[in-house]
Amino acid sequence: MVAGGATHGSVPPRPVPSASAEDAFSRRREVAATSARSLLLTVLGEFVLPAGEPVWTQTLLDALGAVGVEEKSARQALARTAADDVVVSERAGRRVRWSLTASGRRLLSEGAERIYAHGTPREPWDGRWLLLVVSVPEAQRALRHQLRTQLAWAGLGSPAPGVWVCPDAGRLPEAHRALDDVGLDETALVVVGGTHGGLSDAELVAQAWDLRDLEARYADFVARFAGLEPDPDDPTAVLAAQVRLVDAWRRFPFLDPQLPAELLPAGWVGTRAAEVFHGRHEQWAPAARRAFGA
């Protein structure tokens, strides 16, 4: 049972969100997908976004080629990314260069913030939970799916039908945005407070999240990158290692509810995975940037 804190009441429901809101969220989820396009987004976020300058087509093709993407697939990914208003082309003589659009910068900046902050030390847990009780009719399956995806993106888990929880009260604005996006913010019950009797915090975590798959994914990440040592005299090899590292890590903010250490199993492998990512990323970044710039 969760008690205390802020609540949000009930009024008649509003319309289902517009197609533009759904498209924006679908594009944000695309950041987590595995494809030639995801590798392109990784390259754009890792090198083009920080530089703030246009980049030649051949530079992008070479960077993607370093991680095994064929030129045809790379060009298709670039065309799709342009169609989604992430990049825009500009011809300079016989050559073409690409710049991030305003929406592309927003998308990649949001992704970069999540990627590079994920796994960094956090403040001790204050013992408070964010609790949502929201009802969506069974017949509105598309709405149910969108709400479930949005709330999972915001770090919430579901211990029971229609109930969502998160041990981070700071996610309250994200929860309200998720509810607002599907037109349910004014009909949901939203509470922030601590547990008092009933399920323990550990039992609530066990019912809301299944961490076994996530644990296996983290273990695979550690096995893949902890011992990887690209030749420091081969800039392309370092660039390829950095792109693969970031592309693999960028999925975890979408998969991990980022529970506080007090609620995680002892010896949580995600801690070791974060050490590997941040250590390798810092180690390889200078050479990778030089290789891309060259």
C-alpha positions as CSV (number, residue, x, y, z in Angstrom):
1,M,0.0,0.0,0.0
2,V,1.3,3.5,-0.9
3,A,0.3,6.4,1.2
4,G,0.8,10.2,1.4
5,G,2.0,12.8,-1.1
6,A,0.4,14.3,-4.1
7,T,-2.7,13.0,-5.9
8,H,-4.4,13.8,-9.2
9,G,-8.2,13.5,-9.5
10,S,-10.8,12.6,-12.2
11,V,-12.8,14.4,-14.9
12,P,-14.3,13.2,-18.2
13,P,-11.8,11.7,-20.6
14,R,-10.3,13.6,-23.5
15,P,-9.7,12.5,-27.1
16,V,-7.1,10.0,-28.2
17,P,-3.7,11.8,-29.0
18,S,-3.0,13.2,-32.4
19,A,-1.0,11.3,-35.0
20,S,1.8,13.8,-34.6
21,A,2.2,13.0,-30.9
22,E,2.3,9.3,-31.8
23,D,4.8,9.8,-34.6
24,A,7.1,11.7,-32.2
25,F,7.1,8.9,-29.7
26,S,7.5,6.2,-32.3
27,R,10.6,8.0,-33.6
28,R,11.9,8.3,-30.1
29,R,11.5,4.6,-29.6
30,E,13.4,4.1,-32.9
31,V,16.5,5.2,-31.1
32,A,16.5,1.9,-29.3
33,A,16.1,-0.3,-32.4
34,T,18.9,-2.5,-33.9
35,S,19.5,-1.7,-37.6
36,A,21.7,0.2,-40.0
37,R,19.6,3.2,-39.1
38,S,20.4,2.7,-35.4
39,L,24.1,2.6,-36.1
40,L,23.7,5.8,-38.2
41,L,21.9,7.5,-35.3
42,T,24.7,6.4,-33.0
43,V,27.3,7.9,-35.3
44,L,25.3,11.1,-35.6
45,G,24.8,11.3,-31.8
46,E,28.4,10.4,-31.0
47,F,30.3,12.6,-33.5
48,V,28.0,15.0,-35.5
49,L,25.9,16.3,-32.6
50,P,28.8,17.4,-30.4
51,A,30.7,18.9,-33.4
52,G,27.7,21.0,-34.5
53,E,29.0,21.0,-38.1
54,P,27.8,19.5,-41.4
55,V,29.3,16.1,-42.4
56,W,30.0,14.7,-45.9
57,T,28.1,11.7,-47.1
58,Q,31.3,9.8,-47.6
59,T,32.3,10.4,-44.0
60,L,29.1,8.8,-42.8
61,L,29.4,5.9,-45.3
62,D,33.0,5.2,-44.1
63,A,32.0,5.3,-40.5
64,L,29.2,2.9,-41.0
65,G,31.4,0.7,-43.3
66,A,33.8,0.4,-40.3
67,V,31.1,-1.5,-38.4
68,G,30.1,-3.7,-41.3
69,V,27.2,-1.8,-42.9
70,E,27.3,-2.1,-46.7
71,E,27.1,1.2,-48.7
72,K,23.6,0.4,-50.1
73,S,22.2,-0.2,-46.6
74,A,24.0,2.9,-45.3
75,R,22.5,5.1,-48.0
76,Q,19.0,3.7,-47.4
77,A,19.4,4.4,-43.7
78,L,20.5,8.0,-44.5
79,A,17.5,8.5,-46.8
80,R,15.1,7.2,-44.1
81,T,16.7,9.4,-41.5
82,A,16.3,12.4,-43.7
83,A,12.7,11.5,-44.5
84,D,12.1,11.5,-40.7
85,D,13.4,15.1,-40.4
86,V,16.5,14.1,-38.4
87,V,19.0,15.3,-41.0
88,V,18.8,17.6,-44.1
89,S,21.1,17.5,-47.1
90,E,22.9,20.4,-48.8
91,R,24.8,20.1,-52.1
92,A,28.3,21.6,-52.5
93,G,29.4,21.2,-56.1
94,R,29.3,17.5,-56.8
95,R,29.3,16.5,-53.1
96,V,26.6,16.4,-50.5
97,R,26.8,17.2,-46.9
98,W,24.3,16.6,-44.1
99,S,23.3,18.7,-41.1
100,L,21.0,17.9,-38.1
101,T,17.6,19.5,-38.2
102,A,16.2,21.1,-35.1
103,S,14.1,18.1,-34.4
104,G,17.1,15.8,-35.0
105,R,19.1,17.8,-32.5
106,R,16.3,17.4,-29.9
107,L,16.0,13.7,-30.6
108,L,19.7,13.0,-30.3
109,S,20.3,15.3,-27.4
110,E,17.6,13.6,-25.4
111,G,19.1,10.2,-26.3
112,A,22.6,11.4,-25.4
113,E,21.4,12.6,-22.1
114,R,19.9,9.2,-21.3
115,I,22.8,7.2,-22.7
116,Y,25.7,9.0,-21.0
117,A,23.9,9.5,-17.7
118,H,22.8,5.8,-17.5
119,G,24.7,3.9,-14.9
120,T,26.3,6.9,-13.1
121,P,26.1,7.1,-9.3
122,R,22.7,8.3,-7.9
123,E,21.6,9.8,-4.6
124,P,20.4,7.3,-1.9
125,W,16.8,6.3,-2.3
126,D,14.3,8.4,-0.2
127,G,11.9,5.5,0.2
128,R,9.1,7.2,-1.8
129,W,7.1,5.6,-4.6
130,L,5.3,7.1,-7.6
131,L,2.0,5.2,-8.0
132,L,-0.4,5.5,-10.9
133,V,-3.8,3.9,-11.2
134,V,-5.2,4.2,-14.7
135,S,-8.0,2.4,-16.4
136,V,-8.1,1.8,-20.2
137,P,-11.0,-0.2,-21.6
138,E,-10.0,-3.6,-23.0
139,A,-11.5,-2.7,-26.4
140,Q,-9.0,0.2,-26.8
141,R,-6.0,-2.1,-27.4
142,A,-4.0,0.5,-29.3
143,L,-4.4,3.0,-26.5
144,R,-3.5,0.4,-23.9
145,H,-0.3,-0.5,-25.9
146,Q,0.7,3.1,-26.3
147,L,0.2,3.9,-22.6
148,R,2.1,0.8,-21.6
149,T,5.0,1.7,-23.8
150,Q,5.1,5.3,-22.7
151,L,5.0,4.4,-19.0
152,A,7.7,1.8,-19.5
153,W,9.8,4.4,-21.2
154,A,9.4,6.6,-18.2
155,G,10.7,3.8,-15.9
156,L,7.5,2.5,-14.4
157,G,6.6,-1.1,-13.9
158,S,3.2,-2.8,-13.4
159,P,2.7,-5.0,-10.4
160,A,-1.1,-5.5,-11.2
161,P,-3.4,-4.6,-14.1
162,G,-4.1,-0.9,-14.2
163,V,-1.4,-0.1,-11.6
164,W,2.0,1.4,-12.3
165,V,4.8,2.1,-9.9
166,C,8.3,3.7,-9.8
167,P,10.7,4.2,-6.9
168,D,11.7,7.6,-8.2
169,A,9.3,10.4,-7.4
170,G,11.3,12.6,-9.7
171,R,9.7,10.8,-12.6
172,L,6.3,12.5,-11.8
173,P,6.5,15.0,-14.7
174,E,7.4,12.2,-17.1
175,A,4.4,10.2,-15.9
176,H,2.1,13.1,-16.4
177,R,3.4,13.7,-19.9
178,A,2.9,10.0,-20.7
179,L,-0.7,10.2,-19.5
180,D,-1.3,13.5,-21.2
181,D,0.0,12.1,-24.5
182,V,-2.7,9.4,-24.5
183,G,-5.4,11.7,-23.1
184,L,-5.7,10.1,-19.7
185,D,-3.9,12.6,-17.4
186,E,-7.2,13.9,-16.0
187,T,-8.7,10.5,-15.3
188,A,-5.7,8.8,-13.6
189,L,-5.0,8.6,-9.9
190,V,-1.4,9.7,-9.2
191,V,0.1,9.3,-5.8
192,V,3.6,9.9,-4.3
193,G,4.5,8.4,-0.9
194,G,6.0,5.5,1.0
195,T,4.8,2.0,1.6
196,H,3.0,1.1,4.9
197,G,2.3,-2.6,5.4
198,G,1.3,-5.1,2.8
199,L,3.9,-5.8,0.2
200,S,7.5,-5.0,1.1
201,D,9.5,-2.8,-1.2
202,A,11.4,-5.9,-2.5
203,E,8.2,-7.8,-3.1
204,L,6.7,-4.8,-5.0
205,V,9.8,-4.7,-7.2
206,A,9.6,-8.5,-7.9
207,Q,5.9,-8.1,-9.0
208,A,6.5,-5.0,-11.1
209,W,9.7,-6.0,-13.0
210,D,11.3,-9.2,-14.3
211,L,15.0,-8.4,-14.1
212,R,16.2,-11.8,-15.4
213,D,16.3,-10.8,-19.1
214,L,17.9,-7.4,-18.3
215,E,20.6,-9.2,-16.1
216,A,21.4,-11.5,-19.0
217,R,21.7,-8.6,-21.4
218,Y,24.1,-6.8,-19.1
219,A,26.2,-9.9,-18.6
220,D,26.5,-10.2,-22.4
221,F,27.5,-6.6,-22.7
222,V,30.3,-7.2,-20.1
223,A,31.5,-10.3,-21.9
224,R,31.5,-8.5,-25.2
225,F,33.4,-5.3,-24.2
226,A,35.2,-5.8,-20.9
227,G,38.1,-7.5,-22.7
228,L,37.9,-5.7,-26.1
229,E,41.2,-3.9,-26.9
230,P,41.3,-2.4,-30.4
231,D,44.7,-1.7,-31.8
232,P,45.5,1.9,-30.7
233,D,47.6,2.4,-33.8
234,D,44.5,1.7,-36.0
235,P,42.1,4.7,-35.7
236,T,39.4,3.0,-37.7
237,A,39.4,0.0,-35.3
238,V,39.0,2.3,-32.4
239,L,36.2,4.2,-34.1
240,A,34.4,1.0,-34.9
241,A,34.8,-0.2,-31.3
242,Q,33.4,3.1,-30.0
243,V,30.4,3.0,-32.3
244,R,29.6,-0.6,-31.3
245,L,30.0,0.2,-27.6
246,V,27.7,3.2,-27.7
247,D,25.2,1.4,-30.0
248,A,25.0,-1.6,-27.6
249,W,24.8,0.6,-24.5
250,R,22.1,3.0,-25.9
251,R,19.5,0.3,-25.5
252,F,19.8,0.0,-21.8
253,P,18.1,3.2,-20.8
254,F,15.0,1.9,-22.7
255,L,15.2,-1.6,-21.0
256,D,16.4,-0.7,-17.5
257,P,13.9,0.8,-15.0
258,Q,17.0,2.2,-13.2
259,L,16.0,1.0,-9.8
260,P,17.9,2.5,-6.8
261,A,20.7,0.3,-5.5
262,E,18.7,-0.4,-2.3
263,L,16.2,-2.3,-4.4
264,L,18.6,-4.2,-6.7
265,P,19.8,-7.8,-6.2
266,A,23.2,-8.2,-4.5
267,G,26.1,-8.2,-7.0
268,W,23.9,-6.6,-9.7
269,V,25.8,-7.1,-13.0
270,G,24.4,-3.8,-14.3
271,T,26.9,-2.0,-12.0
272,R,29.8,-3.8,-13.6
273,A,28.4,-3.1,-17.1
274,A,28.2,0.6,-16.4
275,E,31.9,0.6,-15.2
276,V,32.8,-1.1,-18.5
277,F,30.9,1.4,-20.7
278,H,32.0,4.6,-19.1
279,G,35.6,3.4,-18.8
280,R,35.9,2.2,-22.4
281,H,34.0,5.2,-23.8
282,E,36.4,7.6,-22.1
283,Q,39.4,5.6,-23.1
284,W,38.4,5.4,-26.8
285,A,36.8,8.8,-27.3
286,P,39.8,10.9,-28.3
287,A,41.1,8.4,-31.0
288,A,37.5,7.8,-32.3
289,R,36.9,11.5,-32.7
290,R,40.2,12.0,-34.5
291,A,39.4,9.1,-36.8
292,F,35.9,10.5,-37.7
293,G,37.3,14.0,-38.2
294,A,40.0,12.6,-40.6
